[in-house]
Amino acid sequence: MRCDSCNNEFSNINGLKFCPYCGEKIEMQGETIPNNRNEENKAKPPLNEKKDQDTSAMPVISDKDIRKYKRDKIFAWVKKTFVHKKVIIPMIAIISVIIALVFAYSFFIVRPIGDVRIKEDLIGTIVTLPKGTVIKINKDNMKSFIISNRNTQKSKDDIKLSLTLNNDALEAKVLLSVVYLKEGKNEWKTNGKPVLLNITSVKPTVGINDKIFLAKLKGLKMTIGNTQEALNGQNVKNLGITLRTPDLQNGKEEILVETTIDSGLLRASGKIKCSLVFENETWSINSIEANSSDDFKLTLSPDFSDEKVIQIIKKQGLAETVSYSDFFGGKGFTVKDGFTKSINISGKAFNEKKGTLNLTAKRENISGEIKSVLSTNYTFSISLSDIALLNGSETTVDSALISNIPESLIIPSITNGEIEGSNLLFWWSNNHKVTGEEAKTFKTDKTLSTKGLKNIKYVYGNITYKDDKNNKNKDRSVSIVAVYFLVYDDSSGYNWKLNKLISEDSPNYKTYINLKDGL
């Protein structure tokens, strides 16, 4: 059969659809093919009709073979076209122009510095904020990078950078200026260090460090009661953070600190509410106050020493006349601190509203032969820092005792004493003066005193002496009463003094015998 496109003849093998020479689609057998000269159509022989062929049998041609054929055909056309002088010369000219334009662009057009290069050049740059905070830029603390403005010239590239820097304590948004100068073919170098132009904002990223906070807190004073108490003083027993409430967005933080203040006089415990603000690139304590009205209630210190008030009481001194029903008929006797052996404190009561301390001082007072326990109520003004005496009450006697007359005192006391005799008239008096040897013969029978007058002692006994009025050579044993009074001496207190010796011959003796029998 013949191809209508290339007019080559070939055999129709297995229903060939495309010309094996040019690749064009061919008509099926049995169809009529018009000729160019409007000749009558000729019927194509059927596919199964056999007739002699003037070409050799063609192999089977697949779609792949056809595509390869078309590529080879196009390549042959291109080759044929470029080999032609009229085509190749303009093509070479066009390529030359393109190469020249590329060269000119690379030579005359300035290529700006890339972001990666700029970031790398910023590493190690030290940015100092106005209040002295230093941030050394690295990959970790550069949180954002934006070129906000750029002026690129042939030999100079002026760049404005908006950076967000975070040094784990604060976040600073800053505007930096970086200038690059061109050296050689597209070689850029920085012209000096980046310059800080502006600071947009500085915000904290974490609250204040615990140690720094406590150090700042210790530099402050707090009013507790009526006392300004330094928080770094020895009275502050502890400072411990219990709660933190940060508001980093607004640059604020509230911290509760538990503390105990004990001066040895008073004690107060509670929580301090500390308000902090972030200003000038750092945290500072804006104010401190008690967290609530229940905090820092003053109480008497468990370490309160009675010696503190005892020393004040001793300094105040005591010199009073006190009364006791059994002594001196209830009329009173003298006491003073010179005879005080010890002072004990009892009944301490602290009044927080008044700031006063009430207590009772009990003295053990030994004034010669009188031993007593005395009580005085005192009122002190007291604060964390000081205690002072306001006033004291009258002293009262809790208990008292008068010592008996010792035997060792009787003999010396009656020596040279006169025993009252039967005749009381001065010029006929028969009183007897006791010698030392006679005094030694005195034997005590009983010692008595009356109720309410324990300060008077009646010593009953017998004494042997020579009756120089009647018979000088004869010893006589006589019953006598030695009457003793307590007499006050400012240096030694109350001591027994012999008042008189009354013999059984005296008309007054009967009074003392009745007293003895009555008691």
ROVO-856999 format. One record per residue (C-alpha): residue in three letters; chain; x, y, z. Coordinates in nm, 2 decimals, decimal comma. Example, Ala and Ser with C-alpha at 12.3 -4.5 7.8 and 13.67 -1.06 7.14 Angstrom:
2
[atom ALA; A; [1,23; -0,45; 0,78]] [atom SER; A; [1,37; -0,11; 0,71]] 
! end
This chain:
519
[atom MET; A; [0,00; 0,00; 0,00]] [atom ARG; A; [0,11; 0,37; -0,04]] [atom CYS; A; [0,14; 0,64; 0,22]] [atom ASP; A; [-0,06; 0,95; 0,13]] [atom SER; A; [0,20; 1,16; 0,31]] [atom CYS; A; [0,54; 1,05; 0,19]] [atom ASN; A; [0,42; 0,84; -0,12]] [atom ASN; A; [0,63; 0,54; -0,01]] [atom GLU; A; [0,50; 0,20; -0,07]] [atom PHE; A; [0,50; -0,07; 0,19]] [atom SER; A; [0,32; -0,39; 0,28]] [atom ASN; A; [0,03; -0,39; 0,52]] [atom ILE; A; [0,14; -0,62; 0,80]] [atom ASN; A; [-0,09; -0,72; 1,08]] [atom GLY; A; [-0,32; -0,42; 1,04]] [atom LEU; A; [-0,05; -0,16; 1,03]] [atom LYS; A; [-0,19; 0,18; 1,14]] [atom PHE; A; [0,11; 0,42; 1,08]] [atom CYS; A; [0,35; 0,47; 0,79]] [atom PRO; A; [0,68; 0,30; 0,87]] [atom TYR; A; [0,86; 0,58; 0,68]] [atom CYS; A; [0,71; 0,90; 0,80]] [atom GLY; A; [0,50; 0,78; 1,09]] [atom GLU; A; [0,17; 0,94; 0,96]] [atom LYS; A; [-0,16; 0,76; 1,03]] [atom ILE; A; [-0,27; 0,55; 0,72]] [atom GLU; A; [-0,62; 0,46; 0,61]] [atom MET; A; [-0,76; 0,11; 0,66]] [atom GLN; A; [-0,79; -0,13; 0,37]] [atom GLY; A; [-1,12; -0,12; 0,20]] [atom GLU; A; [-1,16; 0,25; 0,22]] [atom THR; A; [-1,15; 0,47; -0,08]] [atom ILE; A; [-0,87; 0,72; -0,12]] [atom PRO; A; [-0,93; 1,02; -0,34]] [atom ASN; A; [-0,64; 1,13; -0,56]] [atom ASN; A; [-0,53; 1,49; -0,62]] [atom ARG; A; [-0,65; 1,50; -0,97]] [atom ASN; A; [-1,01; 1,42; -0,88]] [atom GLU; A; [-0,98; 1,09; -1,03]] [atom GLU; A; [-1,22; 0,82; -0,95]] [atom ASN; A; [-1,17; 0,65; -0,63]] [atom LYS; A; [-1,01; 0,32; -0,63]] [atom ALA; A; [-1,11; 0,05; -0,40]] [atom LYS; A; [-0,84; -0,07; -0,17]] [atom PRO; A; [-0,79; -0,44; -0,17]] [atom PRO; A; [-0,91; -0,63; 0,14]] [atom LEU; A; [-0,66; -0,70; 0,42]] [atom ASN; A; [-0,66; -1,07; 0,36]] [atom GLU; A; [-0,59; -1,03; -0,01]] [atom LYS; A; [-0,25; -1,14; -0,11]] [atom LYS; A; [-0,06; -0,99; -0,39]] [atom ASP; A; [0,30; -0,95; -0,48]] [atom GLN; A; [0,50; -0,68; -0,29]] [atom ASP; A; [0,79; -0,48; -0,42]] [atom THR; A; [0,94; -0,44; -0,07]] [atom SER; A; [1,06; -0,67; 0,20]] [atom ALA; A; [0,83; -0,76; 0,49]] [atom MET; A; [0,83; -0,49; 0,76]] [atom PRO; A; [0,87; -0,57; 1,13]] [atom VAL; A; [0,60; -0,49; 1,39]] [atom ILE; A; [0,63; -0,12; 1,49]] [atom SER; A; [0,52; -0,03; 1,85]] [atom ASP; A; [0,42; 0,31; 2,01]] [atom LYS; A; [0,77; 0,33; 2,16]] [atom ASP; A; [0,93; 0,30; 1,82]] [atom ILE; A; [0,71; 0,57; 1,69]] [atom ARG; A; [0,80; 0,81; 1,97]] [atom LYS; A; [1,17; 0,75; 1,91]] [atom TYR; A; [1,12; 0,81; 1,55]] [atom LYS; A; [0,96; 1,15; 1,62]] [atom ARG; A; [1,24; 1,26; 1,85]] [atom ASP; A; [1,50; 1,17; 1,59]] [atom LYS; A; [1,31; 1,36; 1,33]] [atom ILE; A; [1,30; 1,68; 1,55]] [atom PHE; A; [1,67; 1,65; 1,63]] [atom ALA; A; [1,75; 1,61; 1,26]] [atom TRP; A; [1,55; 1,93; 1,19]] [atom VAL; A; [1,73; 2,13; 1,46]] [atom LYS; A; [2,06; 2,01; 1,33]] [atom LYS; A; [1,98; 2,10; 0,98]] [atom THR; A; [1,85; 2,44; 1,09]] [atom PHE; A; [2,16; 2,53; 1,31]] [atom VAL; A; [2,40; 2,42; 1,04]] [atom HIS; A; [2,25; 2,68; 0,81]] [atom LYS; A; [2,45; 3,01; 0,83]] [atom LYS; A; [2,15; 3,24; 0,82]] [atom VAL; A; [2,03; 3,09; 1,14]] [atom ILE; A; [2,35; 3,02; 1,34]] [atom ILE; A; [2,48; 3,37; 1,32]] [atom PRO; A; [2,18; 3,54; 1,48]] [atom MET; A; [2,17; 3,27; 1,74]] [atom ILE; A; [2,53; 3,33; 1,84]] [atom ALA; A; [2,46; 3,70; 1,86]] [atom ILE; A; [2,17; 3,65; 2,09]] [atom ILE; A; [2,36; 3,42; 2,32]] [atom SER; A; [2,65; 3,68; 2,33]] [atom VAL; A; [2,41; 3,95; 2,43]] [atom ILE; A; [2,26; 3,74; 2,71]] [atom ILE; A; [2,61; 3,66; 2,85]] [atom ALA; A; [2,70; 4,03; 2,84]] [atom LEU; A; [2,38; 4,13; 3,02]] [atom VAL; A; [2,45; 3,87; 3,29]] [atom PHE; A; [2,80; 4,00; 3,33]] [atom ALA; A; [2,69; 4,36; 3,35]] [atom TYR; A; [2,42; 4,27; 3,61]] [atom SER; A; [2,67; 4,09; 3,83]] [atom PHE; A; [2,92; 4,38; 3,79]] [atom PHE; A; [2,70; 4,68; 3,82]] [atom ILE; A; [2,40; 4,55; 4,02]] [atom VAL; A; [2,48; 4,53; 4,40]] [atom ARG; A; [2,37; 4,21; 4,57]] [atom PRO; A; [2,26; 4,28; 4,93]] [atom ILE; A; [2,39; 4,09; 5,23]] [atom GLY; A; [2,18; 3,79; 5,33]] [atom ASP; A; [2,00; 3,75; 5,66]] [atom VAL; A; [2,22; 3,45; 5,76]] [atom ARG; A; [2,54; 3,65; 5,72]] [atom ILE; A; [2,39; 3,94; 5,92]] [atom LYS; A; [2,29; 3,71; 6,20]] [atom GLU; A; [2,63; 3,54; 6,21]] [atom ASP; A; [2,80; 3,89; 6,23]] [atom LEU; A; [2,58; 3,98; 6,53]] [atom ILE; A; [2,70; 3,68; 6,73]] [atom GLY; A; [2,92; 3,80; 7,01]] [atom THR; A; [2,80; 4,16; 6,99]] [atom ILE; A; [2,75; 4,31; 7,34]] [atom VAL; A; [2,44; 4,52; 7,39]] [atom THR; A; [2,45; 4,75; 7,69]] [atom LEU; A; [2,11; 4,87; 7,81]] [atom PRO; A; [2,08; 5,23; 7,96]] [atom LYS; A; [2,10; 5,11; 8,32]] [atom GLY; A; [2,40; 4,89; 8,27]] [atom THR; A; [2,25; 4,55; 8,19]] [atom VAL; A; [2,48; 4,37; 7,95]] [atom ILE; A; [2,36; 4,11; 7,69]] [atom LYS; A; [2,61; 3,93; 7,48]] [atom ILE; A; [2,42; 3,82; 7,17]] [atom ASN; A; [2,43; 3,45; 7,08]] [atom LYS; A; [2,21; 3,21; 6,89]] [atom ASP; A; [2,01; 3,12; 7,20]] [atom ASN; A; [1,92; 3,46; 7,33]] [atom MET; A; [1,84; 3,62; 6,99]] [atom LYS; A; [1,46; 3,53; 6,99]] [atom SER; A; [1,36; 3,73; 6,69]] [atom PHE; A; [1,53; 3,91; 6,39]] [atom ILE; A; [1,36; 4,15; 6,16]] [atom ILE; A; [1,52; 4,39; 5,91]] [atom SER; A; [1,30; 4,70; 5,97]] [atom ASN; A; [1,48; 4,94; 5,73]] [atom ARG; A; [1,75; 4,90; 5,47]] [atom ASN; A; [1,94; 5,14; 5,24]] [atom THR; A; [2,17; 4,95; 5,00]] [atom GLN; A; [2,41; 5,15; 4,78]] [atom LYS; A; [2,69; 5,04; 4,56]] [atom SER; A; [2,95; 5,05; 4,83]] [atom LYS; A; [2,75; 5,08; 5,15]] [atom ASP; A; [2,46; 4,89; 5,31]] [atom ASP; A; [2,29; 5,06; 5,60]] [atom ILE; A; [2,06; 4,82; 5,79]] [atom LYS; A; [1,82; 4,88; 6,08]] [atom LEU; A; [1,75; 4,56; 6,28]] [atom SER; A; [1,47; 4,49; 6,52]] [atom LEU; A; [1,58; 4,23; 6,77]] [atom THR; A; [1,43; 4,06; 7,07]] [atom LEU; A; [1,70; 3,96; 7,32]] [atom ASN; A; [1,64; 3,73; 7,62]] [atom ASN; A; [1,91; 3,67; 7,88]] [atom ASP; A; [1,69; 3,45; 8,10]] [atom ALA; A; [1,63; 3,74; 8,33]] [atom LEU; A; [1,47; 4,00; 8,10]] [atom GLU; A; [1,35; 4,04; 7,75]] [atom ALA; A; [1,46; 4,35; 7,56]] [atom LYS; A; [1,33; 4,46; 7,22]] [atom VAL; A; [1,59; 4,68; 7,07]] [atom LEU; A; [1,67; 4,86; 6,74]] [atom LEU; A; [2,03; 4,82; 6,61]] [atom SER; A; [2,21; 4,99; 6,33]] [atom VAL; A; [2,46; 4,79; 6,13]] [atom VAL; A; [2,66; 4,94; 5,84]] [atom TYR; A; [2,85; 4,73; 5,58]] [atom LEU; A; [3,11; 4,86; 5,34]] [atom LYS; A; [3,19; 4,69; 5,01]] [atom GLU; A; [3,55; 4,58; 4,96]] [atom GLY; A; [3,64; 4,41; 4,63]] [atom LYS; A; [3,39; 4,21; 4,42]] [atom ASN; A; [3,08; 4,17; 4,64]] [atom GLU; A; [3,29; 4,14; 4,96]] [atom TRP; A; [3,11; 4,32; 5,25]] [atom LYS; A; [3,26; 4,40; 5,58]] [atom THR; A; [3,10; 4,56; 5,89]] [atom ASN; A; [3,19; 4,92; 5,95]] [atom GLY; A; [3,25; 4,91; 6,33]] [atom LYS; A; [3,02; 4,76; 6,59]] [atom PRO; A; [2,64; 4,76; 6,58]] [atom VAL; A; [2,50; 5,07; 6,74]] [atom LEU; A; [2,20; 5,07; 6,98]] [atom LEU; A; [1,95; 5,32; 6,84]] [atom ASN; A; [1,65; 5,26; 7,06]] [atom ILE; A; [1,49; 5,03; 7,32]] [atom THR; A; [1,13; 4,95; 7,25]] [atom SER; A; [1,06; 4,76; 7,57]] [atom VAL; A; [1,23; 4,58; 7,86]] [atom LYS; A; [1,03; 4,32; 8,05]] [atom PRO; A; [1,13; 4,06; 8,31]] [atom THR; A; [1,11; 3,70; 8,21]] [atom VAL; A; [1,15; 3,56; 8,57]] [atom GLY; A; [1,09; 3,70; 8,92]] [atom ILE; A; [1,37; 3,83; 9,14]] [atom ASN; A; [1,63; 3,58; 9,26]] [atom ASP; A; [1,56; 3,46; 9,61]] [atom LYS; A; [1,91; 3,55; 9,75]] [atom ILE; A; [1,90; 3,90; 9,59]] [atom PHE; A; [1,54; 3,95; 9,72]] [atom LEU; A; [1,63; 3,86; 10,08]] [atom ALA; A; [1,94; 4,07; 10,07]] [atom LYS; A; [1,73; 4,37; 9,96]] [atom LEU; A; [1,46; 4,29; 10,22]] [atom LYS; A; [1,72; 4,28; 10,50]] [atom GLY; A; [1,81; 4,64; 10,42]] [atom LEU; A; [1,47; 4,76; 10,51]] [atom LYS; A; [1,29; 4,84; 10,83]] [atom MET; A; [0,94; 4,74; 10,94]] [atom THR; A; [0,72; 4,90; 11,20]] [atom ILE; A; [0,60; 4,64; 11,46]] [atom GLY; A; [0,40; 4,78; 11,74]] [atom ASN; A; [0,56; 5,12; 11,79]] [atom THR; A; [0,91; 5,01; 11,70]] [atom GLN; A; [1,10; 5,04; 11,38]] [atom GLU; A; [1,27; 4,70; 11,35]] [atom ALA; A; [1,56; 4,66; 11,11]] [atom LEU; A; [1,51; 4,33; 10,92]] [atom ASN; A; [1,89; 4,26; 10,93]] [atom GLY; A; [1,91; 4,30; 11,30]] [atom GLN; A; [1,98; 4,03; 11,56]] [atom ASN; A; [1,62; 4,03; 11,67]] [atom VAL; A; [1,51; 3,88; 11,34]] [atom LYS; A; [1,53; 3,51; 11,39]] [atom ASN; A; [1,43; 3,39; 11,04]] [atom LEU; A; [1,32; 3,51; 10,70]] [atom GLY; A; [1,16; 3,25; 10,47]] [atom ILE; A; [0,97; 3,29; 10,14]] [atom THR; A; [0,64; 3,11; 10,15]] [atom LEU; A; [0,46; 3,23; 9,84]] [atom ARG; A; [0,54; 3,41; 9,52]] [atom THR; A; [0,28; 3,57; 9,29]] [atom PRO; A; [0,44; 3,71; 8,97]] [atom ASP; A; [0,28; 3,94; 8,72]] [atom LEU; A; [0,57; 3,95; 8,46]] [atom GLN; A; [0,36; 4,11; 8,19]] [atom ASN; A; [0,31; 4,42; 8,40]] [atom GLY; A; [0,65; 4,40; 8,57]] [atom LYS; A; [0,52; 4,32; 8,92]] [atom GLU; A; [0,55; 4,05; 9,18]] [atom GLU; A; [0,42; 3,99; 9,53]] [atom ILE; A; [0,61; 3,78; 9,78]] [atom LEU; A; [0,51; 3,66; 10,12]] [atom VAL; A; [0,79; 3,62; 10,37]] [atom GLU; A; [0,74; 3,45; 10,71]] [atom THR; A; [0,95; 3,58; 10,99]] [atom THR; A; [0,98; 3,58; 11,37]] [atom ILE; A; [1,12; 3,88; 11,56]] [atom ASP; A; [1,22; 3,83; 11,92]] [atom SER; A; [1,41; 4,09; 12,11]] [atom GLY; A; [1,42; 3,90; 12,44]] [atom LEU; A; [1,15; 4,13; 12,57]] [atom LEU; A; [0,87; 4,08; 12,32]] [atom ARG; A; [0,81; 3,84; 12,03]] [atom ALA; A; [0,61; 3,88; 11,71]] [atom SER; A; [0,55; 3,63; 11,43]] [atom GLY; A; [0,38; 3,67; 11,10]] [atom LYS; A; [0,40; 3,72; 10,72]] [atom ILE; A; [0,54; 4,02; 10,55]] [atom LYS; A; [0,37; 4,12; 10,22]] [atom CYS; A; [0,63; 4,25; 9,98]] [atom SER; A; [0,53; 4,44; 9,67]] [atom LEU; A; [0,80; 4,44; 9,40]] [atom VAL; A; [0,82; 4,64; 9,07]] [atom PHE; A; [1,05; 4,59; 8,77]] [atom GLU; A; [1,21; 4,93; 8,69]] [atom ASN; A; [1,53; 5,04; 8,53]] [atom GLU; A; [1,61; 4,68; 8,42]] [atom THR; A; [1,60; 4,55; 8,77]] [atom TRP; A; [1,36; 4,44; 9,05]] [atom SER; A; [1,31; 4,66; 9,35]] [atom ILE; A; [1,09; 4,63; 9,66]] [atom ASN; A; [0,82; 4,90; 9,64]] [atom SER; A; [0,66; 4,84; 9,98]] [atom ILE; A; [0,64; 4,60; 10,27]] [atom GLU; A; [0,36; 4,56; 10,53]] [atom ALA; A; [0,20; 4,30; 10,75]] [atom ASN; A; [0,00; 4,05; 10,54]] [atom SER; A; [-0,30; 4,08; 10,77]] [atom SER; A; [-0,42; 4,22; 11,10]] [atom ASP; A; [-0,36; 3,89; 11,26]] [atom ASP; A; [0,01; 3,90; 11,18]] [atom PHE; A; [0,28; 4,03; 11,42]] [atom LYS; A; [0,07; 4,02; 11,74]] [atom LEU; A; [0,31; 4,11; 12,02]] [atom THR; A; [0,35; 3,87; 12,31]] [atom LEU; A; [0,60; 3,84; 12,59]] [atom SER; A; [0,91; 3,67; 12,47]] [atom PRO; A; [0,96; 3,31; 12,59]] [atom ASP; A; [1,33; 3,42; 12,65]] [atom PHE; A; [1,22; 3,71; 12,87]] [atom SER; A; [1,47; 3,73; 13,15]] [atom ASP; A; [1,34; 3,83; 13,50]] [atom GLU; A; [1,68; 3,98; 13,56]] [atom LYS; A; [1,60; 4,27; 13,33]] [atom VAL; A; [1,32; 4,39; 13,55]] [atom ILE; A; [1,50; 4,29; 13,88]] [atom GLN; A; [1,79; 4,53; 13,79]] [atom ILE; A; [1,55; 4,81; 13,73]] [atom ILE; A; [1,37; 4,74; 14,05]] [atom LYS; A; [1,69; 4,73; 14,25]] [atom LYS; A; [1,79; 5,06; 14,09]] [atom GLN; A; [1,46; 5,21; 14,19]] [atom GLY; A; [1,52; 5,09; 14,55]] [atom LEU; A; [1,29; 5,03; 14,84]] [atom ALA; A; [1,26; 5,22; 15,17]] [atom GLU; A; [0,92; 5,19; 15,32]] [atom THR; A; [0,74; 5,13; 15,65]] [atom VAL; A; [0,53; 4,83; 15,62]] [atom SER; A; [0,27; 4,70; 15,86]] [atom TYR; A; [0,22; 4,35; 15,99]] [atom SER; A; [-0,05; 4,26; 16,25]] [atom ASP; A; [0,18; 4,06; 16,48]] [atom PHE; A; [0,46; 4,32; 16,49]] [atom PHE; A; [0,47; 4,65; 16,68]] [atom GLY; A; [0,10; 4,64; 16,74]] [atom GLY; A; [0,03; 4,66; 16,37]] [atom LYS; A; [0,18; 5,00; 16,35]] [atom GLY; A; [0,45; 4,90; 16,10]] [atom PHE; A; [0,83; 4,85; 16,07]] [atom THR; A; [1,09; 4,98; 15,84]] [atom VAL; A; [1,21; 4,78; 15,53]] [atom LYS; A; [1,47; 4,87; 15,27]] [atom ASP; A; [1,65; 4,71; 14,98]] [atom GLY; A; [1,97; 4,71; 15,18]] [atom PHE; A; [1,83; 4,41; 15,38]] [atom THR; A; [1,69; 4,23; 15,07]] [atom LYS; A; [1,85; 3,90; 15,01]] [atom SER; A; [1,67; 3,80; 14,69]] [atom ILE; A; [1,39; 3,92; 14,45]] [atom ASN; A; [1,17; 3,68; 14,26]] [atom ILE; A; [0,93; 3,78; 13,98]] [atom SER; A; [0,58; 3,64; 13,95]] [atom GLY; A; [0,25; 3,71; 13,78]] [atom LYS; A; [0,38; 3,87; 13,46]] [atom ALA; A; [0,09; 4,00; 13,24]] [atom PHE; A; [0,16; 4,18; 12,91]] [atom ASN; A; [-0,10; 4,43; 12,77]] [atom GLU; A; [-0,05; 4,47; 12,40]] [atom LYS; A; [-0,28; 4,76; 12,35]] [atom LYS; A; [-0,13; 4,96; 12,63]] [atom GLY; A; [0,22; 4,84; 12,57]] [atom THR; A; [0,26; 4,76; 12,94]] [atom LEU; A; [0,39; 4,48; 13,15]] [atom ASN; A; [0,25; 4,42; 13,50]] [atom LEU; A; [0,43; 4,20; 13,75]] [atom THR; A; [0,48; 4,13; 14,11]] [atom ALA; A; [0,83; 4,14; 14,28]] [atom LYS; A; [0,86; 3,92; 14,59]] [atom ARG; A; [1,15; 4,02; 14,81]] [atom GLU; A; [1,31; 3,80; 15,08]] [atom ASN; A; [1,40; 4,07; 15,34]] [atom ILE; A; [1,61; 4,00; 15,64]] [atom SER; A; [1,62; 4,31; 15,86]] [atom GLY; A; [1,82; 4,20; 16,16]] [atom GLU; A; [1,59; 3,96; 16,36]] [atom ILE; A; [1,29; 4,01; 16,13]] [atom LYS; A; [1,26; 3,79; 15,83]] [atom SER; A; [0,99; 3,88; 15,59]] [atom VAL; A; [0,85; 3,81; 15,24]] [atom LEU; A; [0,74; 4,14; 15,08]] [atom SER; A; [0,54; 4,19; 14,76]] [atom THR; A; [0,53; 4,50; 14,54]] [atom ASN; A; [0,34; 4,53; 14,22]] [atom TYR; A; [0,51; 4,71; 13,93]] [atom THR; A; [0,40; 4,84; 13,59]] [atom PHE; A; [0,65; 4,87; 13,31]] [atom SER; A; [0,63; 5,02; 12,96]] [atom ILE; A; [0,77; 4,77; 12,72]] [atom SER; A; [0,84; 4,74; 12,35]] [atom LEU; A; [1,06; 4,53; 12,12]] [atom SER; A; [1,35; 4,76; 12,20]] [atom ASP; A; [1,31; 4,89; 12,55]] [atom ILE; A; [1,15; 4,84; 12,90]] [atom ALA; A; [1,11; 5,11; 13,16]] [atom LEU; A; [0,95; 5,14; 13,50]] [atom LEU; A; [0,63; 5,34; 13,51]] [atom ASN; A; [0,52; 5,30; 13,87]] [atom GLY; A; [0,51; 5,06; 14,17]] [atom SER; A; [0,25; 4,99; 14,44]] [atom GLU; A; [0,29; 5,00; 14,81]] [atom THR; A; [0,48; 4,71; 14,95]] [atom THR; A; [0,28; 4,45; 15,15]] [atom VAL; A; [0,40; 4,18; 15,39]] [atom ASP; A; [0,31; 3,83; 15,27]] [atom SER; A; [0,47; 3,66; 15,57]] [atom ALA; A; [0,71; 3,76; 15,85]] [atom LEU; A; [0,89; 3,59; 16,14]] [atom ILE; A; [1,09; 3,73; 16,44]] [atom SER; A; [1,38; 3,52; 16,56]] [atom ASN; A; [1,40; 3,40; 16,92]] [atom ILE; A; [1,66; 3,55; 17,15]] [atom PRO; A; [1,96; 3,32; 17,14]] [atom GLU; A; [2,11; 3,20; 17,47]] [atom SER; A; [2,44; 3,34; 17,36]] [atom LEU; A; [2,29; 3,69; 17,36]] [atom ILE; A; [2,13; 3,67; 17,71]] [atom ILE; A; [2,44; 3,65; 17,93]] [atom PRO; A; [2,63; 3,94; 17,76]] [atom SER; A; [2,31; 4,15; 17,76]] [atom ILE; A; [2,23; 4,11; 18,13]] [atom THR; A; [2,59; 4,17; 18,24]] [atom ASN; A; [2,61; 4,50; 18,41]] [atom GLY; A; [2,24; 4,52; 18,41]] [atom GLU; A; [2,04; 4,62; 18,72]] [atom ILE; A; [1,78; 4,38; 18,87]] [atom GLU; A; [1,48; 4,57; 18,99]] [atom GLY; A; [1,44; 4,50; 19,37]] [atom SER; A; [1,16; 4,56; 19,62]] [atom ASN; A; [1,21; 4,93; 19,67]] [atom LEU; A; [1,16; 5,15; 19,36]] [atom LEU; A; [1,24; 5,48; 19,53]] [atom PHE; A; [1,56; 5,62; 19,40]] [atom TRP; A; [1,73; 5,70; 19,73]] [atom TRP; A; [1,62; 5,37; 19,89]] [atom SER; A; [1,65; 5,16; 19,58]] [atom ASN; A; [1,77; 4,81; 19,65]] [atom ASN; A; [1,84; 4,73; 19,27]] [atom HIS; A; [2,13; 4,49; 19,21]] [atom LYS; A; [2,39; 4,53; 18,94]] [atom VAL; A; [2,47; 4,20; 18,78]] [atom THR; A; [2,84; 4,11; 18,74]] [atom GLY; A; [2,98; 3,90; 18,47]] [atom GLU; A; [3,02; 3,59; 18,69]] [atom GLU; A; [2,66; 3,63; 18,82]] [atom ALA; A; [2,53; 3,66; 18,46]] [atom LYS; A; [2,67; 3,32; 18,39]] [atom THR; A; [2,45; 3,17; 18,65]] [atom PHE; A; [2,13; 3,27; 18,47]] [atom LYS; A; [1,91; 2,97; 18,36]] [atom THR; A; [1,63; 3,03; 18,11]] [atom ASP; A; [1,30; 2,89; 18,20]] [atom LYS; A; [1,07; 3,02; 17,93]] [atom THR; A; [1,06; 3,29; 17,66]] [atom LEU; A; [0,72; 3,45; 17,58]] [atom SER; A; [0,57; 3,73; 17,37]] [atom THR; A; [0,22; 3,86; 17,33]] [atom LYS; A; [0,00; 3,86; 17,02]] [atom GLY; A; [0,05; 4,16; 16,81]] [atom LEU; A; [0,37; 4,25; 16,99]] [atom LYS; A; [0,61; 3,98; 16,88]] [atom ASN; A; [0,87; 4,24; 16,88]] [atom ILE; A; [0,89; 4,22; 17,27]] [atom LYS; A; [1,03; 3,91; 17,43]] [atom TYR; A; [0,99; 3,81; 17,80]] [atom VAL; A; [1,26; 3,58; 17,92]] [atom TYR; A; [1,18; 3,40; 18,25]] [atom GLY; A; [1,46; 3,24; 18,45]] [atom ASN; A; [1,67; 3,23; 18,77]] [atom ILE; A; [2,00; 3,40; 18,86]] [atom THR; A; [2,23; 3,36; 19,16]] [atom TYR; A; [2,39; 3,67; 19,30]] [atom LYS; A; [2,52; 3,80; 19,64]] [atom ASP; A; [2,26; 4,01; 19,82]] [atom ASP; A; [2,47; 4,31; 19,90]] [atom LYS; A; [2,18; 4,49; 20,06]] [atom ASN; A; [2,10; 4,22; 20,32]] [atom ASN; A; [2,39; 3,98; 20,35]] [atom LYS; A; [2,70; 4,04; 20,15]] [atom ASN; A; [2,84; 3,70; 20,21]] [atom LYS; A; [2,54; 3,49; 20,12]] [atom ASP; A; [2,44; 3,38; 19,76]] [atom ARG; A; [2,08; 3,42; 19,67]] [atom SER; A; [1,89; 3,25; 19,39]] [atom VAL; A; [1,62; 3,49; 19,25]] [atom SER; A; [1,36; 3,45; 18,98]] [atom ILE; A; [1,37; 3,73; 18,73]] [atom VAL; A; [1,22; 3,84; 18,40]] [atom ALA; A; [1,44; 3,99; 18,13]] [atom VAL; A; [1,24; 4,22; 17,90]] [atom TYR; A; [1,38; 4,26; 17,54]] [atom PHE; A; [1,27; 4,50; 17,27]] [atom LEU; A; [1,35; 4,50; 16,90]] [atom VAL; A; [1,54; 4,82; 16,82]] [atom TYR; A; [1,60; 4,94; 16,47]] [atom ASP; A; [1,95; 5,03; 16,34]] [atom ASP; A; [1,99; 5,17; 15,99]] [atom SER; A; [2,29; 4,96; 15,92]] [atom SER; A; [2,19; 4,63; 16,08]] [atom GLY; A; [1,81; 4,64; 16,10]] [atom TYR; A; [1,61; 4,52; 16,40]] [atom ASN; A; [1,81; 4,37; 16,69]] [atom TRP; A; [1,73; 4,26; 17,04]] [atom LYS; A; [1,81; 4,50; 17,32]] [atom LEU; A; [1,76; 4,44; 17,69]] [atom ASN; A; [1,50; 4,68; 17,83]] [atom LYS; A; [1,50; 4,58; 18,21]] [atom LEU; A; [1,55; 4,30; 18,46]] [atom ILE; A; [1,27; 4,25; 18,71]] [atom SER; A; [1,32; 4,03; 19,02]] [atom GLU; A; [1,05; 3,85; 19,21]] [atom ASP; A; [1,10; 4,11; 19,49]] [atom SER; A; [0,97; 4,39; 19,26]] [atom PRO; A; [0,61; 4,50; 19,30]] [atom ASN; A; [0,60; 4,49; 18,91]] [atom TYR; A; [0,69; 4,12; 18,90]] [atom LYS; A; [0,33; 4,01; 18,95]] [atom THR; A; [0,23; 4,17; 18,62]] [atom TYR; A; [0,48; 3,95; 18,43]] [atom ILE; A; [0,38; 3,64; 18,63]] [atom ASN; A; [0,02; 3,70; 18,53]] [atom LEU; A; [0,14; 3,74; 18,17]] [atom LYS; A; [0,33; 3,41; 18,19]] [atom ASP; A; [0,04; 3,23; 18,34]] [atom GLY; A; [-0,20; 3,38; 18,08]] [atom LEU; A; [0,00; 3,27; 17,79]] 
! end
